[in-house]
């Protein structure tokens, strides 16, 4: 390796930033009549690409609480958020000053129980309820696509488990 190539490599490493942490939610609902599960997608405000609600850490809030807060502010949905992460994905974000950074988003499942009529970013995004497969086809990030498909399997398995009815004990003879 030439000295110039080595210096160029060292300079690149000096300016490389660690990924910025964000928290997001895969918001879902189970349709009462059919039992089908739908997930929420929304457009980003800057590029219009399909994304999930996500945001920066908040002082005094746990990661899953931030995910739930972002879902309310960005999409107007409330519900029960799980405390265990579904996984994470990375994407490139261009900040207001034009600097591009890599963000790592830790994702939590949020079962939607209520939709607010008014919320912070109402009218700034398009919001749609779609199937898992449709969501996986619309998002650009391969890792997020994988999270949708993995969660589809998890939720399908969870919903297909029927409780075993209690039976009377028959005394042994």
Secondary structure as GFF3:
##gff-version 3
##sequence-region A 1 173
A	DSSP	alpha_helix	3	15	.	.	.	ID=ss1
A	DSSP	beta_strand	20	30	.	.	.	ID=ss2
A	DSSP	beta_strand	37	43	.	.	.	ID=ss3
A	DSSP	beta_strand	50	51	.	.	.	ID=ss4
A	DSSP	beta_strand	53	56	.	.	.	ID=ss5
A	DSSP	alpha_helix	63	75	.	.	.	ID=ss6
A	DSSP	beta_strand	77	94	.	.	.	ID=ss7
A	DSSP	beta_strand	100	115	.	.	.	ID=ss8
A	DSSP	beta_strand	127	130	.	.	.	ID=ss9
A	DSSP	alpha_helix	132	138	.	.	.	ID=ss10
A	DSSP	alpha_helix	142	160	.	.	.	ID=ss11
###
